Each structure stands twice: as structure tokens, then as C-alpha cells.
Amino acid sequence: MKLNSKHHLLAAVAVAGLFSLAPHASADVITDWNLITLNATKTGGLNSNLGSRIDAIEAVAVYDAVNSIKQFGTPYHYYTPDSGSAQAAAAQAAHDVLVNYFPGQQVALDAALTNSLNNITDGPIGNGQTVGAAAATDIIAFRAGDGSSPNVSYPGPATPGVGQWRPTPAAFAPGINEQWGTVTPFVLDSGSRFRPGPPPAVGTWQYNLALAEVKSLGATNSGTRTADQTHIAQFYKQDAELTVNEAARELAIAKGTSIEENALLFALTDIAVADARIAIWDAKYTYLFWRPVTALNANSDGSVTNGYNAWTPLIATPAHPDYPSGHSGTVDAGFTVLQLFFGDRNTFTLHTTTAGEPARTIKSLSQGESENGLSRIYGGIHFSFDNIQGQSLGLKVAAYDLIHGPHPSGLFEDNNHGRQR
């Protein structure tokens, strides 16, 4: 599948009729449990790689549970046609996934489940709970041994040279999740399928242009970065899957999507995000490219002997290699799915976990993609080519997952996505 623009991707999938469900009244149980899931991962201290995996597992469990009752789509993995409350099935599936991974949060999760079940009117609750529990048990077992643990950190080369990553200030921590590129994807067949080519070589005009840009815009004391660009840098520095999932919730609630649509929406969105993280980490640890803070403090032989005092970025550099941008790929993958469901032009307000930063209203999903990608340059932690390649990778992963992942029944029955086992 060759796609030379996001427009062509959206047109191709729309023509294929991938999303043909008619809108109905809003189903709050799925958006509620999506927020509970995101909060659970952050309360549990998970980074974006670990968190996006749990987000996708929860979303898949909910989708397979709802689909077993509503029978509207192709299964991801679990499918046993049954009757009962689809809302109870969704709540139970989400609850059981989260209790499995966060047993220390069970009291709060049990209370949330009780609250959900008290507001259900769409069928026998007990039957729905049974279906939800089975779907959760199935996906938990299916994802066991997927390579996500134990986590492996990367100390960097003993004597790093020009262009090579090494731990960066202030913590000088080893690179996180070195093995993440080999984690089993959710739909993507391999983390390396869409691996981009290498970054521009140090000293080339492309590299020098990007270096000059981040040096000017991304410095702590930048004289060229505007106040709004500073806000963008700070606003989007939160974990990228939080931005994607909040956008999904806001749009689902505003558009009044049905429980079937919400189940499919969050499954495809969080699968795309999780698979994008795997693909991005494959590239990061393949190329091991240095960060701007290293490049702008390094001697001609690649060593840093000035205590990293010549140039400092606006925001702290994350502890992993540079190329490509994880934020750019994550948001572009998730927002591509949202554009398929809702179109690009939507005005809505996003919030951030960054203390003191006000909410930000955007007028389109593409505006959010652009701002999120540029935020890493304004923050001084990425080059422009990191952003471009990250966005391209996120788009390719989303395209693959949309074609090969779950979809409404009757479409692409011969797609061989291999998830019905």
C-alpha cells in the first residue's frame, strides 16, 4: 500500500467504507474507562511505551467484549457471540485488564466498576460482565510474553563519537526500553516494517540547517522563540498518548458516537499508538543518533568537555536516542485514526499535565499534529528531520493498522490480518 500523503490515505480508506456505522446517542462507559485507564497507567508510573501497551490491551478487551454482544465487526482476538449488556461488558473488560496490571489500584477500580454498573440500562448486567471478563482474560493471555518485559536500558557507547547518542543532562540516565522495537506489535507485522532511512549525516547542509534551527528556537534563553511557541513546547511535553486519547474522548462525546463506534474508535486509535511506539523505538535504537543538547555542546571529535554549559534546551531531554521523534509519530498515528472517524476540521479544547499551562483550543486535528511536532523543536530536544520522519512513520503505521486491524463486518474479509485465532 503506497501512500504519498495523508489525504490519499483518508480517501482510500473512506472509499473502502471502513467506517460506515451511523451515529447514535453517546455511550459514556467507553470514554469513562478510557480516562480511567490513562490515569491508572500514569498513577502506576508507566512511561509512554509501557502505558500505550496497556491502553491498547484495555481497548482491545473492550472492543472484543462489545463486539461479542453487538456482533458488528471482525474480532481482534476474542469472539463468542452472546447476549447481555454491552455497557457492562465494556466496563468489566476494562476493569479486569487494569486490575491485572495494577493490583494496587483495585479498590479504586472496583469502585469505578460499581459506579458504571449502577448506570446501565441496556440489557442483563450479569451476562455482560461474563462476556467482558472473558474478553479481558483472553487478551491478557494473548499478550503475555510479547517482549515488553523485562525492560532493558542502554548505557550508550563507552567512548561515543560524532553523531552518537549518549546519556544527557540533567539526570544522565541510560536510554529507556532498548528492546521496545522488538516487542510484538498489535497489528503491525514487525516493528521494522516502516523503518525510515538514516538521519542526515553530521555536517551535511540538511543537518546544519536543522541544527541552526533548534539552536535558535530551542534554547532556554532563545531570543527568536515567541511566547506562543514557548507555550506550545510546554503544553505538548506531556506523554503523547495522553493528548491522543483526550482528543478521542472529546470528539466521541461531542459527536455522540454509539457504543459500537466508540469500541472500534478506541481500539484502532490505541492500537495505532502502541504500534507506532514500537516502530519508533526500532528506529531509535537502530540509528542511535545524538540529541541537540549533545550536538550543540560537543567538540569536533564528538566528546563533551564543557559540562553541557554552552547551550541548554528549554525542556529536559528525554532519556533515549533522538531519531525519529516519538511524540510526532505517536500523535500522527492516533490523529490519523481520528481523522478517519471525524474528519480533520474539528474545534475542541485539550488540556495538559504541565503545571501552570492553560488549556489549548485547536481548530483541526492537523493543527494538533503540527503543533505537537514543532513543540519538540521549540523545546530544544529534537531536530526538524526527527519530526518529519516521526510523522511519516506514524502515518504509515496507522495506514497499515487501519487496513489490517478490526473493522465492521462484511469489509475486507480476506485481509488476512491474522487476529482471529
Steps between C-alpha positions, in 0.01 A plus 500: 500500500675816379380831637666829416281715722257481788229621261545191285489273805176653624345482156601138449360376827186715475425366152544149632224577749699406808293722726136474402318482833225757543526737799283435803479631856826533689623193693691636795626173650780459246622859521478480879716188514745640249566788740520259794754296305721798416490612863586149620808478279630835620417428863695178445799701378506358146677682220340535156624165371375302797186709532402479134523120519251491789275754323485276194437184702211667683354637177524162327332324794217754491464468123491120502253500791262749337535326163411163651166647607429746220665285228577793274866448408782260437660378824842607609553173686212399729155441353221295657155625393286563806229723640489744788597855576772626266574782743552254786723292274711805417533609863586152624756443225676829574488443876646150479786607274594781735476292817726242340775754431438732797388283793593778740225715348226237537298684765462806278438287191233295677326821603511625141350173378217521752428855388489387135270207569260719699428705189439220248163445334582323172450135598579227755801625696624161620518358149691806384748470785567139410579593141722790608694285744561236232623758248740647757637159599553416134699810402709492819606145417551586134739785583697306762856449382482775237850622581392803700682377809747491648589853400851554368687828537786618279805667654638632173841434345804517726662773289225650281606672183350759270126454457471222760247510781608500861320582830409868525452755778369547754461141619739338250275194517547198272274464199160351585338189348782402265307185404171674419551484125481121524179488707227311314278761333121491529426501126821608328696194388839632615638803675748540215247488214503876444844580640607833349835556339780647712501862619708755307870452565665748735644787297264475202296805407178329610647428839655844539172671413308296757774555759488877454121496532488311829795700633306821446145395585565238765744671734399578855575868438385510136451846357310372196238271657166676548287482814251275322778269380622476858149408609482236225830349616383479860142394423583199285786368709258272686501134391366497147242223549322729748450759227371241252254338738364829632433607143321170436284543808415862426398423143306184586296685762444802276390289204276265699657181371341164578645231722598303190677799351675581826619142539647504150630857529703444816622156392639632171634821654686330782622215279645758258666688786648185653627370167646841415695498826646161411596615150653822630710316755623263232636800310636680805719212610598415144651842432598611854514865390605771741274766649529875428635564852791270422558630150504861618750432779727248327859542391604415144572139604154458655612525860339744744737668744321828577255357752217556251509868590535659155139432399201372696153407370174650623371164625687199637623255238334155531719198574508327163657552157386781276383376160210501423271697731281279717255782569455573131444137405266429789268794443499466122408131525216563744370813330496324163243257642299788645499676163348188345216503750434871536674686220780747552318827576379478859527770763562364848704571810789296631649512848848419624669355804766773485454714810395855428430451130148602395273285284549530124219517245579373152288521185614182328678174570769599250563813708557275800739280301696803382521665842594176673783433255635854511484497879803270507705752301376793707592299808853438373488121509458402133612597152250581225584177316406304813156658486453440127604136514304438820181632343559297185556185702187559707295544183633178346432300815146638524437420134611141546303452820183651356506258209607190694336564837140444612224656293123477452386160376473440127802712408842365400412147614805371314747743653684222686560715804553179696343605827209254505655202672 
